C-alpha cells in the first residue's frame, strides 16, 4: 500500500463525518473558474468586434453583369 492510499484511507472517514451532502457549494475554486471563463469570453467578444470593424463589406461589381450606363447616357464599351 502506498503512502497516498494509506493517507486517504485514514482521512476519508474523517471527511465523511463533517461532510453535509445538503450544503455542498462550488466554493472559491468554482467561482475562480467561472470568473476566468467569463473574462475569456469577454476578451474574445472584444477581439471579434475589433476584427469585424476592419472587414470591408463592399462587394466588387460582378464582371458578368452588363456595364452601367455612363453619366452622359452612352454605354461603356
MIDOSE-1310 file (N, C-alpha, C; in nm, 2 decimals, decimal comma, always signed):
residues 77
xxxx	+0,09/-0,12/+0,00/+0,00/+0,00/+0,00/+0,09/+0,12/+0,00; +0,06/+0,22/-0,09/+0,15/+0,34/-0,10/+0,11/+0,43/+0,01; +0,19/+0,54/+0,03/+0,17/+0,64/+0,13/+0,04/+0,72/+0,10; +0,01/+0,74/-0,03/-0,11/+0,81/-0,07/-0,23/+0,74/-0,03
xxxx	-0,23/+0,61/-0,06/-0,35/+0,53/-0,03/-0,37/+0,52/+0,12; -0,26/+0,51/+0,20/-0,27/+0,50/+0,34/-0,33/+0,63/+0,40; -0,29/+0,74/+0,35/-0,34/+0,87/+0,40/-0,49/+0,88/+0,36; -0,52/+0,84/+0,24/-0,66/+0,85/+0,20/-0,76/+0,76/+0,28
xxxx	-0,71/+0,64/+0,31/-0,80/+0,55/+0,39/-0,81/+0,60/+0,53; -0,71/+0,68/+0,59/-0,73/+0,73/+0,72/-0,81/+0,86/+0,72; -0,80/+0,94/+0,62/-0,87/+1,07/+0,62/-1,01/+1,07/+0,57; -1,05/+0,97/+0,49/-1,18/+0,96/+0,43/-1,29/+0,95/+0,54
xxxx	-1,27/+0,86/+0,64/-1,37/+0,85/+0,74/-1,39/+0,99/+0,81; -1,28/+1,06/+0,83/-1,30/+1,19/+0,90/-1,38/+1,29/+0,81; -1,35/+1,29/+0,68/-1,43/+1,38/+0,59/-1,57/+1,34/+0,59; -1,60/+1,21/+0,60/-1,74/+1,17/+0,59/-1,82/+1,21/+0,71
xxxx	-1,76/+1,23/+0,82/-1,83/+1,28/+0,94/-1,87/+1,42/+0,93; -1,79/+1,51/+0,87/-1,81/+1,65/+0,87/-1,87/+1,70/+0,74; -1,89/+1,61/+0,64/-1,93/+1,64/+0,51/-2,09/+1,63/+0,51; -2,16/+1,75/+0,49/-2,30/+1,75/+0,48/-2,34/+1,76/+0,33
xxxx	-2,40/+1,65/+0,28/-2,43/+1,65/+0,13/-2,54/+1,75/+0,09; -2,61/+1,81/+0,19/-2,72/+1,90/+0,16/-2,66/+2,05/+0,15; -2,54/+2,07/+0,19/-2,48/+2,20/+0,19/-2,36/+2,21/+0,11; -2,35/+2,14/+0,00/-2,24/+2,14/-0,09/-2,25/+2,26/-0,18
xxxx	-2,14/+2,34/-0,19/-2,13/+2,46/-0,27/-2,01/+2,45/-0,36; -2,00/+2,52/-0,47/-1,88/+2,52/-0,56/-1,76/+2,58/-0,49; -1,78/+2,67/-0,40/-1,67/+2,73/-0,32/-1,59/+2,83/-0,41; -1,47/+2,86/-0,35/-1,38/+2,95/-0,42/-1,33/+2,91/-0,55
xxxx	-1,30/+2,78/-0,56/-1,25/+2,73/-0,69/-1,35/+2,74/-0,80; -1,47/+2,71/-0,77/-1,58/+2,72/-0,87/-1,60/+2,86/-0,91; -1,59/+2,96/-0,82/-1,60/+3,10/-0,86/-1,49/+3,14/-0,94; -1,37/+3,10/-0,91/-1,25/+3,14/-0,99/-1,25/+3,08/-1,13
xxxx	-1,30/+2,96/-1,14/-1,31/+2,90/-1,28/-1,42/+2,97/-1,36; -1,53/+3,00/-1,29/-1,64/+3,07/-1,36/-1,59/+3,21/-1,40; -1,53/+3,28/-1,31/-1,48/+3,42/-1,34/-1,38/+3,42/-1,46; -1,29/+3,32/-1,46/-1,19/+3,31/-1,57/-1,26/+3,28/-1,70
xxxx	-1,36/+3,20/-1,70/-1,43/+3,17/-1,83/-1,50/+3,30/-1,87; -1,56/+3,37/-1,78/-1,63/+3,50/-1,81/-1,53/+3,60/-1,87; -1,42/+3,61/-1,81/-1,32/+3,71/-1,86/-1,27/+3,66/-2,00; -1,25/+3,53/-2,02/-1,21/+3,48/-2,15/-1,31/+3,51/-2,26
xxxx	-1,44/+3,49/-2,23/-1,55/+3,52/-2,33/-1,55/+3,67/-2,36; -1,54/+3,75/-2,26/-1,54/+3,89/-2,28/-1,42/+3,94/-2,37; -1,31/+3,88/-2,35/-1,19/+3,92/-2,43/-1,21/+3,87/-2,57; -1,27/+3,75/-2,59/-1,29/+3,70/-2,73/-1,39/+3,79/-2,80
xxxx	-1,50/+3,83/-2,73/-1,60/+3,91/-2,79/-1,54/+4,05/-2,83; -1,46/+4,11/-2,74/-1,40/+4,23/-2,77/-1,30/+4,22/-2,90; -1,23/+4,11/-2,90/-1,14/+4,09/-3,02/-1,22/+4,07/-3,15; -1,33/+4,00/-3,14/-1,42/+3,97/-3,25/-1,47/+4,11/-3,30
xxxx	-1,52/+4,19/-3,21/-1,58/+4,32/-3,26/-1,47/+4,41/-3,32; -1,35/+4,40/-3,27/-1,24/+4,48/-3,33/-1,21/+4,43/-3,47; -1,21/+4,30/-3,49/-1,18/+4,24/-3,62/-1,29/+4,26/-3,72; -1,42/+4,25/-3,67/-1,53/+4,27/-3,76/-1,54/+4,42/-3,81
xxxx	-1,49/+4,51/-3,73/-1,48/+4,65/-3,77/-1,38/+4,68/-3,88; -1,28/+4,59/-3,90/-1,18/+4,61/-4,00/-1,23/+4,54/-4,13; -1,33/+4,47/-4,13/-1,38/+4,40/-4,26/-1,44/+4,49/-4,35; -1,41/+4,49/-4,48/-1,47/+4,57/-4,58/-1,58/+4,49/-4,64
xxxx	-1,71/+4,54/-4,62/-1,82/+4,47/-4,67/-1,87/+4,51/-4,81; -1,80/+4,60/-4,88/-1,84/+4,64/-5,01/-1,81/+4,53/-5,11; -1,91/+4,50/-5,19/-1,89/+4,39/-5,28/-1,83/+4,44/-5,41; -1,74/+4,36/-5,47/-1,69/+4,40/-5,60/-1,80/+4,38/-5,71
xxxx	-1,80/+4,47/-5,81/-1,90/+4,45/-5,91/-1,89/+4,32/-5,99; -2,00/+4,26/-6,02/-2,00/+4,13/-6,09/-1,95/+4,15/-6,23; -1,84/+4,08/-6,27/-1,79/+4,10/-6,41/-1,88/+4,05/-6,52; -1,97/+3,96/-6,49/-2,06/+3,91/-6,59/-2,18/+4,00/-6,61
xxxx	-2,21/+4,10/-6,52/-2,32/+4,18/-6,53/-2,30/+4,29/-6,64; -2,40/+4,33/-6,71/-2,38/+4,44/-6,81/-2,34/+4,57/-6,74; -2,26/+4,64/-6,82/-2,20/+4,76/-6,77/-2,31/+4,87/-6,75; -2,30/+4,95/-6,65/-2,39/+5,05/-6,62/-2,37/+5,17/-6,72
xxxx	-2,48/+5,24/-6,76/-2,46/+5,35/-6,85/-2,38/+5,46/-6,79; -2,31/+5,53/-6,87/-2,22/+5,64/-6,82/-2,31/+5,76/-6,79; -2,25/+5,86/-6,73/-2,33/+5,98/-6,69/-2,38/+6,05/-6,81; -2,32/+6,05/-6,93/-2,37/+6,12/-7,04/-2,47/+6,04/-7,13
xxxx	-2,51/+5,92/-7,08/-2,61/+5,85/-7,14/-2,56/+5,74/-7,24; -2,43/+5,74/-7,27/-2,37/+5,64/-7,35/-2,32/+5,52/-7,27; -2,31/+5,41/-7,34/-2,27/+5,29/-7,27/-2,12/+5,27/-7,29; -2,05/+5,22/-7,19/-1,91/+5,20/-7,20/-1,89/+5,07/-7,28
x	-1,78/+5,07/-7,36/-1,76/+4,95/-7,44/-1,72/+4,83/-7,36
